[in-house]
Amino acid sequence: MSATSVLVVDDSALMRKVIKRILTDTGDFEVHTARNGVDALDQVQRVQPDVVTLDVNMPEMDGLTCLTEIMRQDPRPVVMVSSLTDEGALVTLEALAAGAVDYVAKPGGTVSLNLEDVAAELVAKVRAASAARVRRSGGLAARLRTQRTRITEASSASASASVPGRRRASALRTEAAPADAVLIGSSTGGPVLLSEILSRLPRSFPAPIVVAQHIPASFTAALAKRLDAACELNVHEVTRSMPMRPGNIYIGRGDADVVIARGLDGLVVKSVPAGSSYRWHPSVDRLVASATRCIDPGRLVCVQLTGMGDDGAEEMTAVKAAGGRTLAEAEETAVVWGMPGDLVRRGGATVVLPNQQIAQHLIDWVR
């Protein structure tokens, strides 16, 4: 099996050297380098890398401009490498909207002397990007409109068998029914998809929505602000205990976990320290598990969107087995079909839908 070709773009010679070594040491990557955006565009045409890692702040041509040109000229998976600042968060979200697959946050600023702290994350995200679906503006949507809808009715028996100790649903509930909460899990490719889905929900949507999107803490406020501007519903970053109300979307704070609990006046959503037994944060599994302790699973709707790994699959499968409804994004539209794919393989998805049909299905499901 041939090595994955990666082009590392950074104006810092030190950063190019460190990132190249981190990737080369795995034995899985053939690494090339470029010193700025102009050099990168030339190297993309000449080397044809499988993945590009792209610094945000560079002279001559910055990372966002370079990304836009790559996606216009010769689209391919791009992982942004940005600083953990408010400005870096905003630019990174713009880059994701422009077509970047994922990002890695430099823990020490533009020239990070402790990049080793995120070495495992960098390797994992570059590896996932090599198999990711590149979002081409316009073209992908047009192709998807011509595809027949794939709705997979999963067997309630297989879901029940996969989760011992949970009560088996007497019947699979797919019709419109009351819901106390909609829980959404997402990771790689999630920020853009969340905007596309949540912006299609009407102000009258009757259930509160809680989102666990794998993201750094410094990025969450920018994501919530961006979603709030795009949505009819009100969007909040969860930094404290907040009452859950219809007409509101709650985004779990990054680098922590988001959970649901029963308060004196009803359900509340709150941010808690990241649990050491969970690999990703905010943890989708922990969010769903907390909800099932205070809400009848039959009144939950769970949505598993694009992302690498399996976070959320176990607990959402349990929700379906206990009478709840679960939705997995279809493989043909997911940037990375890790999280929704694992839910489907466990028999935990009530339906599987391409991303452009998810919002309407939620509207039809929840009353």
C-alpha positions as CSV (number, residue, x, y, z in Angstrom):
1,M,0.0,0.0,0.0
2,S,1.5,3.4,-1.1
3,A,2.1,6.1,1.4
4,T,-0.4,9.0,1.6
5,S,1.1,12.1,0.0
6,V,0.8,15.3,2.2
7,L,1.8,18.8,1.4
8,V,2.6,20.8,4.5
9,V,2.2,24.6,4.0
10,D,3.6,27.0,6.6
11,D,5.7,30.1,6.4
12,S,7.7,29.0,9.5
13,A,10.6,26.7,8.6
14,L,10.5,25.4,12.2
15,M,6.8,24.5,11.9
16,R,7.3,22.8,8.5
17,K,10.1,20.8,10.0
18,V,8.1,19.7,13.1
19,I,5.0,18.8,11.2
20,K,6.9,17.0,8.5
21,R,8.7,14.9,11.2
22,I,5.5,14.1,13.1
23,L,3.9,12.8,9.9
24,T,7.0,11.1,8.5
25,D,7.7,9.2,11.8
26,T,4.4,7.3,11.4
27,G,5.7,5.7,8.2
28,D,2.3,6.3,6.6
29,F,3.0,9.6,4.8
30,E,5.2,11.0,2.1
31,V,5.6,14.6,3.1
32,H,6.3,17.7,0.9
33,T,6.5,21.3,2.0
34,A,5.6,24.8,0.8
35,R,6.6,28.1,2.4
36,N,3.5,30.1,1.7
37,G,0.2,30.1,-0.3
38,V,1.8,31.0,-3.6
39,D,4.3,28.2,-3.3
40,A,1.5,25.9,-2.2
41,L,-0.6,26.4,-5.3
42,D,2.4,25.6,-7.5
43,Q,3.2,22.5,-5.4
44,V,-0.4,21.2,-5.5
45,Q,-0.3,21.2,-9.3
46,R,3.1,19.6,-9.4
47,V,2.9,17.1,-6.5
48,Q,-0.8,16.3,-6.5
49,P,-0.9,15.6,-2.8
50,D,-3.7,13.5,-1.3
51,V,-4.0,16.0,1.7
52,V,-2.8,19.5,2.3
53,T,-2.1,21.0,5.8
54,L,-2.5,24.7,5.5
55,D,-1.3,27.4,8.0
56,V,-3.7,30.4,8.3
57,N,-1.3,33.3,8.8
58,M,1.3,33.6,6.0
59,P,2.8,36.4,3.9
60,E,2.2,36.8,0.1
61,M,-0.9,34.7,0.2
62,D,-2.7,33.8,3.5
63,G,-4.2,30.4,4.2
64,L,-7.8,31.3,3.5
65,T,-7.0,32.8,0.1
66,C,-4.9,29.7,-0.7
67,L,-7.7,27.4,0.3
68,T,-10.2,29.2,-1.8
69,E,-7.9,28.8,-4.8
70,I,-7.2,25.1,-4.1
71,M,-11.0,24.4,-3.9
72,R,-11.5,26.4,-7.1
73,Q,-8.7,24.9,-9.2
74,D,-8.1,21.4,-7.9
75,P,-10.2,20.4,-4.9
76,R,-8.7,18.0,-2.4
77,P,-8.8,17.5,1.4
78,V,-7.3,20.4,3.3
79,V,-6.6,20.4,7.1
80,M,-6.2,24.0,8.5
81,V,-3.6,24.6,11.2
82,S,-4.5,27.7,13.2
83,S,-3.8,29.4,16.5
84,L,-6.1,29.1,19.5
85,T,-7.2,32.7,19.4
86,D,-10.6,34.4,18.8
87,E,-9.3,35.6,15.5
88,G,-8.0,32.2,14.7
89,A,-11.4,30.6,15.5
90,L,-13.2,33.0,13.2
91,V,-10.9,32.4,10.3
92,T,-10.9,28.6,10.9
93,L,-14.7,28.6,10.7
94,E,-14.6,30.6,7.5
95,A,-12.1,28.0,6.1
96,L,-14.4,25.1,7.0
97,A,-17.2,27.0,5.2
98,A,-14.9,27.4,2.2
99,G,-14.2,23.7,1.9
100,A,-11.6,22.7,4.5
101,V,-12.2,19.2,5.9
102,D,-10.9,19.8,9.4
103,Y,-8.5,21.8,11.5
104,V,-5.8,21.4,14.1
105,A,-5.3,24.2,16.7
106,K,-1.7,25.2,17.4
107,P,-1.5,25.1,21.2
108,G,1.2,27.8,21.4
109,G,0.2,30.4,18.8
110,T,1.4,31.0,15.2
111,V,4.9,29.5,15.9
112,S,4.1,26.7,18.4
113,L,7.0,25.3,20.4
114,N,4.8,22.6,21.8
115,L,3.2,21.2,18.7
116,E,4.0,17.8,20.0
117,D,1.1,18.2,22.3
118,V,-1.3,17.8,19.4
119,A,0.8,15.3,17.4
120,A,-1.6,12.4,17.8
121,E,-4.5,14.7,16.8
122,L,-2.6,16.0,13.7
123,V,-1.8,12.4,12.5
124,A,-5.4,11.2,13.1
125,K,-7.0,14.2,11.3
126,V,-4.6,14.0,8.3
127,R,-5.3,10.2,8.1
128,A,-9.0,10.8,8.2
129,A,-8.8,13.6,5.7
130,S,-7.1,11.3,3.2
131,A,-10.4,9.3,3.0
132,A,-12.7,12.3,3.4
133,R,-15.4,13.6,1.0
134,V,-14.4,17.0,-0.3
135,R,-17.3,19.5,-0.2
136,R,-17.4,21.3,-3.6
137,S,-19.7,24.2,-3.5
138,G,-22.7,23.8,-5.8
139,G,-21.5,20.6,-7.6
140,L,-22.0,18.2,-4.8
141,A,-25.5,19.6,-4.0
142,A,-26.5,19.3,-7.6
143,R,-25.3,15.7,-7.8
144,L,-27.1,14.8,-4.6
145,R,-30.4,16.2,-5.9
146,T,-30.3,13.6,-8.7
147,Q,-29.7,10.7,-6.3
148,R,-32.5,8.6,-5.0
149,T,-33.1,9.1,-1.3
150,R,-31.7,6.2,0.7
151,I,-33.7,5.6,3.8
152,T,-32.7,2.5,5.7
153,E,-35.2,1.1,8.2
154,A,-33.0,-0.6,10.8
155,S,-34.2,-3.7,12.7
156,S,-35.4,-2.9,16.2
157,A,-34.5,-6.5,17.1
158,S,-30.8,-6.1,16.1
159,A,-30.6,-2.9,18.1
160,S,-32.1,-4.5,21.2
161,A,-29.8,-7.5,21.0
162,S,-26.7,-5.2,20.7
163,V,-27.5,-3.4,24.0
164,P,-28.1,-5.9,26.8
165,G,-30.0,-4.7,29.9
166,R,-32.0,-2.0,28.0
167,R,-35.8,-2.5,27.6
168,R,-36.7,-3.5,24.1
169,A,-39.1,-1.2,22.2
170,S,-42.5,-2.7,21.6
171,A,-42.7,-0.9,18.3
172,L,-40.4,1.2,16.2
173,R,-41.6,4.8,16.4
174,T,-41.2,6.6,13.1
175,E,-44.3,8.8,13.0
176,A,-44.5,12.3,14.3
177,A,-44.5,12.3,18.1
178,P,-43.7,14.6,21.0
179,A,-40.1,15.0,21.8
180,D,-38.5,16.5,24.9
181,A,-35.2,17.1,23.3
182,V,-33.2,16.6,20.0
183,L,-29.6,15.6,20.6
184,I,-27.0,16.0,17.8
185,G,-23.5,14.6,17.7
186,S,-20.9,15.7,15.1
187,S,-17.2,16.0,14.6
188,T,-15.2,16.3,11.3
189,G,-17.2,18.3,8.9
190,G,-19.8,19.2,11.5
191,P,-19.6,23.0,11.8
192,V,-20.7,23.6,8.2
193,L,-23.3,20.9,8.2
194,L,-24.8,22.1,11.5
195,S,-25.3,25.5,9.9
196,E,-27.0,23.9,6.8
197,I,-29.3,21.8,8.9
198,L,-30.2,24.1,11.8
199,S,-30.8,27.1,9.6
200,R,-33.7,25.2,7.9
201,L,-35.6,24.7,11.1
202,P,-38.5,27.1,11.8
203,R,-38.7,29.4,14.8
204,S,-41.7,27.2,15.9
205,F,-39.7,24.0,16.1
206,P,-41.1,22.5,19.3
207,A,-38.2,20.8,21.0
208,P,-34.9,22.2,22.4
209,I,-31.8,21.0,20.6
210,V,-28.5,20.2,22.3
211,V,-25.3,19.8,20.2
212,A,-22.1,18.0,21.1
213,Q,-19.6,19.1,18.4
214,H,-16.0,18.0,18.9
215,I,-14.2,21.4,19.1
216,P,-11.7,23.4,21.1
217,A,-13.1,25.7,23.8
218,S,-11.8,28.8,22.1
219,F,-13.8,28.0,19.0
220,T,-17.2,27.4,20.6
221,A,-18.3,31.0,21.1
222,A,-17.5,31.8,17.5
223,L,-19.4,28.7,16.3
224,A,-22.5,29.6,18.4
225,K,-22.4,33.2,17.2
226,R,-22.1,32.1,13.6
227,L,-25.0,29.6,14.0
228,D,-27.1,32.2,15.8
229,A,-26.8,34.6,12.8
230,A,-27.8,31.8,10.4
231,C,-30.7,30.3,12.3
232,E,-34.3,31.4,13.2
233,L,-33.8,29.6,16.5
234,N,-31.7,31.2,19.3
235,V,-28.3,29.6,19.6
236,H,-26.3,29.6,22.9
237,E,-22.9,28.4,24.0
238,V,-23.3,26.3,27.1
239,T,-20.9,27.7,29.7
240,R,-23.2,27.3,32.8
241,S,-26.4,25.6,33.8
242,M,-29.2,26.9,31.5
243,P,-32.9,26.0,31.4
244,M,-33.8,24.0,28.2
245,R,-36.6,25.8,26.3
246,P,-38.2,25.1,22.8
247,G,-37.0,27.5,20.2
248,N,-33.4,27.3,21.4
249,I,-30.2,25.5,20.4
250,Y,-27.5,24.8,22.9
251,I,-23.9,24.2,21.8
252,G,-21.7,22.3,24.2
253,R,-18.5,24.2,25.2
254,G,-15.4,22.8,23.7
255,D,-12.8,20.8,25.8
256,A,-15.6,20.1,28.3
257,D,-18.7,17.9,28.2
258,V,-22.3,18.9,27.9
259,V,-25.0,17.1,29.9
260,I,-28.7,17.3,30.6
261,A,-30.2,17.1,34.1
262,R,-33.5,17.6,35.9
263,G,-33.7,20.9,37.7
264,L,-36.3,22.4,40.1
265,D,-38.2,24.0,37.2
266,G,-37.6,21.4,34.5
267,L,-34.8,20.2,32.3
268,V,-31.4,22.1,32.3
269,V,-28.3,21.8,30.2
270,K,-24.9,22.4,31.6
271,S,-21.2,22.3,30.9
272,V,-19.1,19.9,33.1
273,P,-15.4,19.1,33.1
274,A,-14.4,16.6,30.4
275,G,-14.8,13.1,31.6
276,S,-11.6,11.1,31.5
277,S,-13.4,7.9,30.4
278,Y,-14.5,9.6,27.2
279,R,-12.1,10.0,24.3
280,W,-13.7,13.0,22.5
281,H,-15.2,16.3,23.9
282,P,-17.8,17.4,24.2
283,S,-18.7,13.7,24.4
284,V,-21.8,12.6,22.4
285,D,-22.1,9.4,24.4
286,R,-22.0,11.3,27.7
287,L,-24.7,13.8,26.5
288,V,-27.0,11.0,25.3
289,A,-26.5,9.0,28.5
290,S,-27.3,12.0,30.7
291,A,-30.5,12.6,28.8
292,T,-31.7,9.1,29.2
293,R,-31.4,9.4,33.0
294,C,-34.0,12.2,33.1
295,I,-36.0,11.8,29.9
296,D,-38.0,8.9,28.7
297,P,-36.0,7.5,25.7
298,G,-39.2,7.4,23.8
299,R,-39.3,11.2,23.9
300,L,-35.8,11.6,22.6
301,V,-34.6,12.2,19.0
302,C,-30.9,11.6,18.4
303,V,-29.0,12.7,15.3
304,Q,-25.5,11.3,14.4
305,L,-23.7,13.5,11.8
306,T,-20.3,13.3,10.1
307,G,-17.2,12.6,12.1
308,M,-14.4,10.2,12.7
309,G,-14.6,7.6,15.4
310,D,-17.6,6.1,17.1
311,D,-18.6,8.7,19.8
312,G,-22.4,8.5,20.3
313,A,-23.0,5.2,18.6
314,E,-23.4,3.1,21.7
315,E,-25.7,5.4,23.6
316,M,-27.8,6.3,20.5
317,T,-28.2,2.5,19.8
318,A,-29.5,2.2,23.4
319,V,-32.0,5.0,22.8
320,K,-33.4,3.3,19.8
321,A,-33.7,0.0,21.6
322,A,-35.6,1.7,24.4
323,G,-38.2,3.3,22.0
324,G,-36.5,6.5,20.9
325,R,-35.8,7.7,17.3
326,T,-32.4,8.0,15.8
327,L,-31.1,9.4,12.5
328,A,-27.7,8.8,10.9
329,E,-26.3,10.8,8.1
330,A,-25.9,8.8,4.9
331,E,-22.5,7.8,3.7
332,E,-22.9,9.5,0.3
333,T,-22.9,13.0,2.0
334,A,-20.9,12.5,5.1
335,V,-17.4,14.2,5.0
336,V,-16.3,11.2,7.2
337,W,-18.7,8.3,7.8
338,G,-17.1,7.2,11.0
339,M,-19.6,8.2,13.7
340,P,-22.9,7.7,11.6
341,G,-21.4,4.6,10.0
342,D,-20.8,3.0,13.4
343,L,-24.4,3.7,14.5
344,V,-25.7,2.0,11.4
345,R,-23.4,-1.0,11.8
346,R,-24.7,-1.5,15.4
347,G,-28.3,-1.5,14.1
348,G,-28.9,1.8,16.0
349,A,-30.3,4.0,13.2
350,T,-34.0,4.3,12.8
351,V,-33.4,6.1,9.4
352,V,-30.3,7.0,7.3
353,L,-30.6,10.1,5.3
354,P,-28.4,12.4,3.1
355,N,-27.7,15.6,4.8
356,Q,-30.0,17.8,2.7
357,Q,-33.0,15.9,3.9
358,I,-32.3,15.8,7.7
359,A,-33.9,19.2,8.6
360,Q,-37.2,18.4,7.0
361,H,-37.2,14.9,8.5
362,L,-36.8,16.4,12.0
363,I,-39.6,18.8,11.3
364,D,-41.8,15.9,10.2
365,W,-40.8,13.8,13.2
366,V,-41.1,16.3,16.0
367,R,-44.4,17.9,17.1
